[in-house]
Amino acid sequence: MNVVITGASRGIGKAVAEIFAAQEYDLFLSSRNGVALYKATEELMTKYPGATIRAKPFDLSKKEEAMALGNWCLDFAVPDILVNNAGLFEPGSVYNEPEGTLENQIATNLYSAYHLTRTLLPEMMKRPSTEPGRHIFNICSVASLHAYENGGAYSISKFALYGFSKNLREEMKSYGIKVTSVHPGAVMTDSWGNFDNSSKRIMEAEDIAKMIYAASQLSPQACVEDIIIRPQLGDL
C-alpha cells in the first residue's frame, strides 16, 4: 500500500512515516527542508529495509508546489493513504500579530492540504468503492476545537482545516474513501523548543502515529471521523 506523508522530516510526520515503514508500506515523503527530509529518509531506509521510501522536498504553502507533489506521487502510484501533516505554528493574537500572519498560516496549514488532496483525489476516486484501505488523515489540532490565548491566526487556520476535513468526509463517503480529523493536544515536537518533558507532561509524536495507524487498520465499513488526544493532565 502507498502512503503519502507531508511534513515528514520530523515530529508527528516522521513518527507516522516510521510506523508505516515498520509495516513495509511504500512511502512518499515530503517536507520543506530538503536536508532534514533526506536525513530522515536515510534513517528510515536503514532501519526498515523492507519498506520502499521515496522523498522529495516541496514548499506546500505554494499552490503550484502542492500540486507538483501530488503529480510526482502519481507518477509512481495512486496513494492508498494520505496524511496531510504539513503545518506551522506562529503564536500571536488577532489584534496585534504581524501583518501577513493569517495569510501565512492559512497557506501553510490549510491550502497545502487542500491543493494536494485535490490533485490526488481524482485518481483515488477511480478505484472501486468496495476496495479497502483508502484513507485521508488531516492533522488538525485541539486549536481546531476551541479558541485559546495567543492562538490567533494559527487557531483560525486550524478551524478552517477542520472544516475542510469535515466537508471532505461527507463528499468521500460514497467513494469508500475514509477521512479522519486528528486533533492532538501538546506534543513534544520542535514547536515546543527546549521544553523540559522529563516529567512526561506532554505527549510524544509516537502517540499520535499509533492512533493514526490503528484507525487505518479497521474494516472498510468503519471510519474513525475524529481523533482527539490530549496529555493525561490536560492542555497546557
N, C-alpha and C positions, 0 to 999 in steps of 0.2 A: 504494500500500500504506500501511496505517496503523500507526504506531509509537507506543507509549506509553512514556515515559521518566520515571522518578521521580528526585528529587534532581537535576533538570536545570538548575539555575541556575548551577552552577559545576563545576569539577573534571571527573571522568570523565563524569558525566551530561551536562554541557554539551558536552563533546567528542564524545560519542555523538550528541547532537542535531545537532551541526554536520555530521558525516559523512553522516547520513541526509538532512539538509536539502539538502546539496550535490547529492544524487541526486534531489531533488524528491519525497521521500516526504511523506505527510501526517502531521504530528507532533502529539501530545498531550503537553504537558509539565507537570510539577508539581514543586513543592518547598515547603518550609515557609515560606521567606522570600519573600513576595509581591513586594517591591520588587526584590530581586535577580532573581527569576524574570521579571518583566516587562521588566527591563533586558536580560537575556539574550535574551528573545524578540524584542525590538525589534532587537537587533544581528543576530540570525539572519535576520529578515524583510528587513532592509535588504540584507544580504549575499547572500541566496538568495531573490529574489522569486518564483521558480518553485515554492517549497515552500509548502504550506498549514500554518500553525502556530497551534495553539490552546494557551492556557496558563491554568492556574488553581491557586492555592496551596491545599494541604491539609497538615495535620499527620498524617502516616501512622502515627505511633505510637499514634494513637487509632483503634480499630476502625471506628467509625462514619464517620470521615473517609476511611479507606482504602476503605471500601465506597462512599462518596459519590463518590470519584474514579472508581472503576470504572463507576458508573452514569452519571456525567457523560460519560465517554468513549463509553459505549454509546448515549447519546442521539444521537450523531453517526454512529458507525460501529463495526463489530466489529474489534478490533485484529488485525493480522497478526503483529506483533512486540511483545513486552512486555519492557522492560528494567527489572528490579527493582534499582535502584541506590541508593535512599534508605538512608542509614546514618549512624551516628555513632560516633566513636572516643572513648572515655573511658579513659585509662590507669589502671592500678591492679593490685593483687594481691588474690587471693581473701581473704586473711586480714585485710586492713586497708583495702580500698576503702570509700568511704562507703556507708552503708545506702541501699538503693534503686538502686545502680548496676546490679546484674544485671537488675532489673525494667525499668529504663530502656533498657538495651542490648537486651534481648530484644524489648521493644515496638517499638523503632526498627529494629533490624536483622533481625528475624525476622517478627514479627506483621504488619508493614507489607506485606511480600511475600506472606505467607500470605493475608491478608484481601483484598488487591487481586486476587491471582491467582484466588482462589475466586469473586470477583464476576464476573470476566471470562470464566473458563473455560467456563461453560455455553453461552454464545453462540459461543465459539471452537470448541467441540467439535461444534457442529451442522453445520459445514461438512464436505464430503466429505474423507475421509482422504487421498485422492489429490491434493487441491488443494495446490499448493506454497506455501511461504513462511511458514507459521505457525511461530513460534519464541518461546520464553521464555528470556531470559538472566537469571540470578541472580548479582549481583555479590557473590561471597564474598570470600575473601582467602587469602593463604598462611597466615594465622592460623586458617583452617578446617582446615588440614592438619597442623599441629604446634603445640604449646604454645611460648610464649616468655616471657621475663621481662617483667613489667609488662603482660602481656596480659589477665589476669584475666577479668572479665565480658565484655569485648569478644571475646576468643578463644572463650569459651563460646558466645556468641551466633552467631558465625560458623561454628563447628562445627555448630550447630543449623540454620543456614541451608543449609549444605551437605547435611545430612541431608534437609531438606525438598526440596532440588533433586534429589537422587538418587532419592528416592521418587517425585517428580513425573515424572521421566524414565520410570520404569517404567510409571506409570499412563497416560501420554500416547502411548506407542508406537503402539498400535492406532488412535489417532485422527489420526495423521500430524502431531502437534504435537511439534516438537523442543524439548528442554530442555538448556541448556548452563550449566554452573557455571563462573564466571570467577574465577580466583584470582590477583589482582595482588599483587606484592610492593610495595616502596616506590614511590609515585607522587607527583609534585610537585603536591599539592593543598593546600587550606587546613589539613589535618591536620598538615602539616609546618611551619606557621607561617612564620618567616623563614629557613628552611633555605637555605643558600647552595648552589645547584645549578649554579654556574658551571662546575664540573668535570664536569658531567653524570653525577654519581654515581648519581642515581635517575632513574626513568623519567618520561616526560611522559604526561599524560592521553590525548593523541592516540594513543599507542602502544596503549593498551587499546581505544580506539574502533576503530582499524583492524582489530584482531583480531576484535572483535565483528561488524563489518561483513562481513569476509571469511567468517566462519562462517555468516552469514545468506545468503550467495550460493551455497551448494552445492546440488547436485541434491537432489530430495526424498528420495532413498534414502540420503543421507549425513548423519550427525549428529555434530558435534563435542561430545562429552559434557563434556570438561573443557579449560579453557584455563588453563595455569599459566605465568605470565610474571613474570620477576624481572629486576632490574638485572643488567647484564653481570657486574659484580663480586660479585654475590650479595646476600643480605639484609644490612641494617644491624643 
